Amino acid sequence: MKDVYTKAVELLGKKEFSVLATIIRLTGSGPRGAGTKFLILEDGSYVGTIGGGLLEAHVLEAAKKVFATRSSMSLSLNLMGKDVAETDMICGGDVDIFLEPLSPENQDQIQGFRRILDIQKRGGAGLLVTVVNLDQWQKDRVPRLFILPGAEPTGYLPGMKAIEKELAKNMPLWLKQREPRLVASRDDLGAGVELFVEPILSDPVLYIFGGGHVSAQIIPLASKVGFKVMVIDDRPEFADPKKFPDAAKVHQFAFEGVLAKISVDESSYLVIVTRGHIHDKSVLEQCLRTKAKYIGMIGSRRKKAMIYEKLLEEGFTKADLDRVHAPIGLDIGAETPEEIAVSIVGELIQVRAGKEA
């Protein structure tokens, strides 16, 4: 999504018109989920994908009408019916796509997308709320609200004060659930209105403790699937940013007391792959005092048993240790550093998606 928003801001800054297509509803199965975005330029080129094949062909054709009329439109398709029967997608769902004209004259759009990019770069969270009723759209105003925790909403939802209050009330839960959703409600006059609500979240931060062979394989994979990777090692030759070009940051910190030097919260992922038992134990006992979403430690079952025994003696509980993924990674028979990295990143994706067994 970052590429889509970045390109949209770039085009708006250059006074170029474009069309943003968003999947707002998917029932059954489909190639991409709700919230997926697809930016179409006037020359027919595009950024992103909503599934490929004839599905995108339908959207590209519809975008021509948006370019011609400068008005938003909705598109409903059946992925196994006559709409896209010739595709090679083995799907059986219905998909609704909202096509939005992006106009250089519309400051609300520009400011909204810049805020999204700022969150993705600097951290934070918010809700992007877009009215998808076509009769609510005007050429000079976009019926959209951007809501940040603890701040005044920015944007424009005409005649929907009650809805604004309801959105603010539900924001903590929706940010936690992380799922885009289509919400049916009523405006202040009682008329029906549909809103597409998108949680805007920064990339989850993955801290990797240790800069060895396995880390070198984890970093590019994790960064490609949306993790902001931070690498930490206590040796200058292993804490070299040139060794890890895909990492957001590389720190040379001693492992003892390292958690006091970084910012770990409930959305953080912690991977322990240091060069030895002593450092693994030191980092793990610090990690267990955090509320990190994921804690994983590399090593054999024998190593795990030895470290766990010492931690239990020091006052940690079985419930504390049950938080740890050890041995780390999905059980796919991985042996080489490259295979181990695949198993670890696969487990990170599984946890992020809430698909743990």
N, C-alpha and C positions, 0 to 999 in steps of 0.2 A: 504493500500500500504506500510505503514511503516514496517509492519511485513515481507513483501516480500523482501524489500530492506535490512532490517536488516539481514535476513537469507542469502541473496545473498552475502553480505559482509562477514558474518561469514564463509560461505563455501569457498569463494575465499581465505580468510585468512588461512584456513586449507588445501589449495591446492586441494580442491574437485571441480569436474566439476558439473555443473547443467544446466538446460535449463529454460529460461524465456519466457513464452508465453504471448503475449499482444494482446488484441482486438484492431485492428487498423481501422476497418471500420464496421459499423453496419447500414444497411438500413432496414427500417421497425422496427418491435419491436423485442426485445430480452431480455433475463434475466439480462444481465449486459451491461453497456455502453462501448463506446470506451475509451481506456486507462486502462481498467481493466487488472490486471496482475495475473499470475498464475505461481509459481516457482516449477519446478519438479526436484526431486533429483534422483540420479542414482538407488536407491533402489526402486523407484516407489512411494515413499511418496511425498507429496507436501504441499505447503503453499499457502493460498489464494484460490479463486474460480473464475471461469468465468461463472458459471451458473449451474453446477452440471449435473447429468444424463449422457446421451450418448454424449452430447457436450464435456464434460470433458474427457469422454472415448476416443473420437476421438483424442483429443489433447494429451492425455497420450500415445496413440499408435504412433502418429506422433513424439512425443519426443524421442521414441526409435530410430528412424532414425537419429535424430540430435545427440544423444549420440554416435551412431555408426559411423557417418560420420564427426562429429565435425563441421558441416556446418549448416548455417541458412536455414530455409525453410518457405514457406507460406502455409496456409491451408484455403480453402474457403468452407463454409457449408451453406446449406439452412435449416433454423430452422423448416420448415414445410414440406420440401420435403423428398426425399428418404434418404438424409444424416442422419437426426435425426428423422425420422418418428415415432420411437417408444418412443420418450421422452414424458413426461407429461407436457411439456412446451407449453402454449397457446401463441405461438409467430408466426409471419409470416414474419420474416426478413431474410436477408442474412448477414452472418458474415465472416469477414476475420481476421485471426489470424496469427501473426508473431511469429515464434519460433526462439529464439536467443541462441546460445551456450555461456555459461559463462565459460571462461577459466581462471584458476589461473595465467597463463602466460600473460594475457592481462591487462596491467596496466591502460589503458584507462577506462576499465569497472570498475575496483576497485576504481579509483579516482572519476569517475562520480557518482557512487552509494554513496560514502562517502560524496560527496558534497550535494547530495540530502538529506541524513540523517542529515547533518549539518544544512541545511535550515529548515528542519522540527523541529529540536531541538531548534535552536537559532533564527529563523525568517528569513525573506527575501523572495526573489522570483527569478526565472530564467526559462529559456526554455531548455528543453532537446529535441534535434533534432536528429532523427535516420533515416538514409537512409534505405528504405525497398526493394530496388532493389537487388535481390540476387546476381547479377553479380558484384556488388560493394563491396561485403564482401570478406575479406581475413582472413585467420586463425590467422594472427598476428596483424591485425589492424581492428578496428571497425569503420565504417563510421558514426560517431556520433559527435555532437558538443554540448557543454554545454555553454549557454550564460547567463551571469549575467549583470544586468544594471550597466553601468559605469565601466566595467572591460573587459579585453581582453578575448575573447572566448577561451575555452580550448577544445581540441579534434581534430577531423580529418574529414574534408569533402573534399575529393580529387577533384580538378578541379572545385570547386564551389564557387569562390570568389564572384560572382554576387549574388548568393543565400545567402551567409553569410550577405551581405549588406541588402538584402531584409528582411531577418529574423530579423536583428537588428532594421530595420525600423518599422516592424509590432509588435515587442515585447510588447510595452506598451499596445496596444489594446488587444493582445492575453492574456496577463496576467490579464487584467481587465475582459475579458470574461470568463477566467478560463477553457475553454473547449479544450480538446485534438482535434487535427484535422489532417487529411491526406492532404498534400499539393502537388500538381503536379507542377513541374517546369522544367527548362532546365539547364544543366550544362554549363560551359564556352565554350564547343565545340558544344552546341546546342542539345545534346542528352537528351531525356526525363528522368526525375528522380522523384521518389516519396519519400516524407519525412513525417515521423510521428512526429508531433510537440506537446510536452506535457508541459503545464505550471506546474512548480514545485513551490508549495506554502506551507508556513508553516500553521499549523492548525490555524484556526481563534481563536482569544482570546475572551473568554466570561468572563466579569467581573460581579460578583454577589455581589451586595451591600446588606448585611444582612446575618447572619448565623443561621437563625431559621429553623423551621420544613420544610417549602417549599424548602428552599435552600438545605437542606439535601437530598431531593428527586430529585432536579434538577441536582445536581452535578454528580452522577453516570450515569444518563441517557445522559447528555450532553457530558460527556467525552467518552462514548461508541460510540457516533456518530460523533466524530472527532473534538470536541471543546477542546481547552486548557483552563481549568477553573481556574480562580483566584477568591478567596473569600475574602471579606473585611467586617469586623465588628469592632465596636469601643470597644467592651467588651472582655476582655481577655478570659473569659470562653467560648465565642462564636467564638473567633478567634484562635481556637486550631486545629492545623493540624491533630491531632489524631482523631478528629471528622469527618474529611473530607478526607479520604485516597485517593479518586479519584481526588482530586483537585491538580493542578500543584503547586499552592502556596496559602497560607492563610496569610493575613495581618491583623494586628491590627492597624487601622488608625481611627482617628476621621473623621466623615462624612463631617464636615465643612472643605473645602479646600482639600478634598481627591483627586480630579482630578489632582491636581498639583503633586501628589506623584506617579502617575501611567502613563503609556504610552498608550494613546488612539489615534488611527488613523482611516482611512476610512474603515478598515477591522474589526474594533472592534465591539463587541456586548455587550450591557450594560443592565443588568437586575436589577431593583430596587425593592427589597423585604425587606426593613428595618422594624423595629418594630413600626414605627409611622409616622403620617402625617408630623411632623416637619422635620424629617430626610429624608423622601421621597422628600419633596419639596427642601431641601437643595441639595440633590444629583441630582435631576432632573434639577434644574437650571444650575448646573455645566455641566451636560451631554449635555444640549442644546447648549452649547458653543463649543462643539466638532463636528467633522465630522463623528462621529461613524455611522457605517452601520445600526445598530439597537439600539433603545432605547425602553425599555418596563418598565412599572410600574404597580405593583399589586395594587388592591383595587377596591372599588365599584365605580359606576358612580357618586355617591354623593361626594365621596372623590376626584375623578378626577375633578369634577366641582369646588370644593373649591380651590384646588391647582392651577388649570388653571386660575381662576379669579385673584388670587394673583399675578401669574406670568405675566398676561396681564397688571395688574396695575404697575408692575415693568419694563415694556417696552418690554417684549417678544411679538411676533406677533402670529397671528393665524397660519401662515405658519410654525413658529417654533414648535408650539404645535402639528401640524398635523404630525410631524415626530414621535411622541410618540405612541407606541402601549399600549393603556390603555382603558379599563382594559386589562391586558396582557394576551396573550395566545389565541389559537384557541377556538372558541365557540363550545365546545363539551359537555357542561353541567357538567363540572368538579366541584367537591365539596371538596373532601378530598385532603390533601397535595400531595398524590401520583398522583391523577388525575390532579390536577392543574399543577404539574411538567410535566406530559405528554403533556398537552395542550401548555405549554410554550415551551418545547423543540420542539414540532411539529411546532410551529410558527417560531422558530429559523431555523429549517431545511427548511421551506418554503421560508423564506427570503434569506437564503444562496443559495438556488436553483433558485432564481429569479422567483418564482411561485406565488407571491402575486397577489391577484385579482386587 
